[in-house]
């Protein structure tokens, strides 16, 4: 399969019509964490995330998502925001969970989320990249790097001097990419599950 040159790839804010693709890429970026929080398999979990994206549910909302595309074809997604907004965006998810998941499942989601290991994902002086997902057919083309560069420019425009993200301990390919782009590990959180542990990484921008 041929791919467009990187010069032809553009990054734009997500639109309502992107909700299904955003949901798929958010699921891809979350990996086993999504299955753990939403208590399901790939298809049903993507459906739940799609509903949250459509409702602009806090950190799952399309209003903080960006789409990388070429010739109108979506290739990847980044969800990002100023670190100072993250607590409010987390809280904003809660009222949407109950109509989307039902009371019992929503309460279990919140319980599992509350007991996730580690501390803050981002500090208030950082620009935070919550999710980066590139469709499998487009991986290895530098699209993830382009999305992260967009995050760094956005953070600079907001007057911030650092960009932050977290990466699962199991995701060694992503870790190598982030290190190659100048992100450094500042905290490592271990967990017996193997998939809940992560590195918190920061880059000066």
C-alpha positions in Angstrom: 0.0 0.0 0.0 1.3 3.4 -0.9 1.2 6.3 1.6 1.2 10.1 1.0 4.4 11.9 1.8 4.6 13.5 5.2 4.3 16.9 3.6 0.8 16.0 2.5 -0.3 15.1 6.0 -2.3 17.7 7.9 -3.5 17.9 11.5 -6.8 19.5 12.3 -9.3 19.7 15.2 -11.7 16.7 15.3 -15.2 17.2 14.0 -18.4 15.4 15.1 -18.1 13.2 12.0 -14.8 11.9 13.3 -16.3 10.4 16.4 -16.1 6.7 15.3 -12.4 7.0 14.2 -11.5 9.0 17.3 -13.1 6.2 19.5 -11.2 3.5 17.6 -7.8 5.3 18.0 -8.4 6.1 21.7 -9.1 2.4 22.3 -6.0 1.5 20.3 -3.9 3.9 22.5 -5.3 2.7 25.8 -4.7 -0.9 25.1 -5.6 -3.3 28.0 -6.4 -0.4 30.2 -9.5 0.3 28.2 -10.7 -3.4 28.6 -10.0 -3.1 32.3 -11.9 0.1 32.9 -14.8 -0.6 30.6 -15.0 -4.4 31.5 -15.3 -5.6 27.9 -13.8 -6.8 24.7 -12.7 -4.6 21.8 -16.0 -4.2 20.0 -18.3 -3.3 22.9 -15.6 -1.1 24.5 -15.1 0.9 21.3 -18.9 1.4 21.2 -18.9 2.8 24.7 -16.0 5.1 23.9 -17.7 6.2 20.7 -20.8 7.3 22.8 -18.6 9.2 25.2 -16.8 11.0 22.3 -20.1 11.8 20.7 -21.3 13.4 24.0 -18.0 15.3 24.4 -17.6 13.6 27.7 -14.6 15.4 29.3 -11.3 13.8 28.5 -13.0 11.6 26.0 -14.5 14.5 24.2 -13.8 15.3 20.5 -13.3 18.9 21.4 -9.8 18.1 22.7 -9.0 15.7 19.9 -6.9 16.3 16.8 -7.0 14.2 13.6 -4.0 13.6 11.3 -5.2 13.0 7.7 -4.1 12.9 4.1 -6.4 13.5 1.1 -9.3 13.4 3.5 -8.4 10.0 4.9 -7.9 9.9 8.7 -4.7 8.3 9.8 -4.3 9.0 13.5 -5.7 10.8 16.5 -4.3 12.7 19.4 -6.2 13.8 22.5 -4.5 16.5 24.4 -5.0 19.5 26.7 -3.3 21.9 29.1 -2.5 20.0 32.3 -4.4 22.6 34.4 -7.6 21.4 32.7 -7.1 17.7 33.3 -8.9 17.5 36.7 -11.9 19.3 35.4 -12.0 17.1 32.3 -11.8 13.9 34.4 -14.7 15.1 36.5 -16.7 16.0 33.4 -16.7 12.4 32.3 -18.7 11.2 35.3 -22.2 12.4 34.5 -21.9 10.8 31.0 -20.9 7.4 32.3 -24.3 6.6 33.8 -26.5 7.0 30.7 -23.8 5.4 28.5 -22.9 2.4 30.7 -25.7 2.0 33.1 -25.5 2.6 36.9 -23.7 -0.6 37.9 -21.1 -0.5 35.2 -20.5 3.2 35.7 -19.9 2.7 39.4 -17.4 -0.1 38.7 -15.6 2.1 36.1 -15.3 4.8 38.7 -14.1 2.4 41.4 -11.4 0.9 39.1 -10.4 4.4 38.0 -10.1 5.6 41.6 -7.7 2.7 42.4 -5.4 3.1 39.4 -1.8 3.2 40.5 0.3 6.4 40.5 -0.4 10.0 41.0 -1.1 13.0 38.7 -0.8 12.4 35.0 0.3 16.0 34.4 1.2 19.1 36.3 -0.5 22.4 35.8 2.5 23.9 34.0 2.5 21.1 31.4 0.7 20.4 28.1 -0.6 16.9 28.4 -0.9 14.3 25.6 -3.6 11.9 26.9 -3.8 9.6 23.8 -2.0 9.1 20.6 -3.3 6.4 18.2 -2.2 5.7 14.6 -4.2 3.3 12.5 -2.3 0.1 11.9 -2.3 0.6 8.1 -0.5 4.0 8.6 2.0 3.1 11.3 5.7 3.5 10.8 5.1 6.6 8.6 6.0 9.3 11.2 2.4 10.2 11.9 2.8 9.8 15.7 5.8 12.1 15.6 3.8 14.7 13.7 1.0 14.6 16.2 3.4 15.0 19.1 5.1 17.9 17.3 1.6 19.5 17.0 1.1 19.0 20.8 4.4 20.7 21.5 3.5 23.7 19.3 0.1 23.9 20.9 1.7 23.9 24.4 4.1 26.6 23.4 1.3 28.7 22.1 -0.4 28.3 25.5 2.7 29.7 27.2 3.8 26.3 28.6 7.4 25.0 28.6 6.8 21.3 29.0 4.9 18.5 27.3 4.0 15.4 29.2 2.5 11.9 28.6 2.4 8.5 30.1 3.2 5.2 28.4 2.5 1.7 29.6 5.5 -0.3 30.7 4.6 -3.0 28.2 4.6 -0.5 25.2 8.3 -0.6 24.4 7.9 0.6 20.8 6.1 3.8 22.0 8.7 4.3 24.7 11.5 4.2 22.2 9.7 6.7 20.0 9.1 9.1 22.9 12.7 8.8 24.0 13.9 9.4 20.5 11.8 12.6 20.3 13.4 13.9 23.5 10.9 12.8 26.2 12.6 11.6 29.4 11.2 9.3 32.1 10.6 11.2 35.4 8.5 8.6 37.2 7.9 4.9 36.9 4.9 3.3 38.5 4.9 -0.5 38.8 1.9 -2.7 39.2 1.6 -6.5 39.5 -0.9 -6.7 36.6 1.8 -5.8 34.2 -0.5 -3.6 32.1 -1.4 -0.9 34.7 2.2 0.2 35.3 3.5 3.1 33.3 6.3 5.7 32.8 5.5 9.3 33.1 7.5 11.3 30.6 8.2 15.0 30.1 9.9 17.0 27.4 11.0 20.6 27.5 9.5 22.6 24.6 
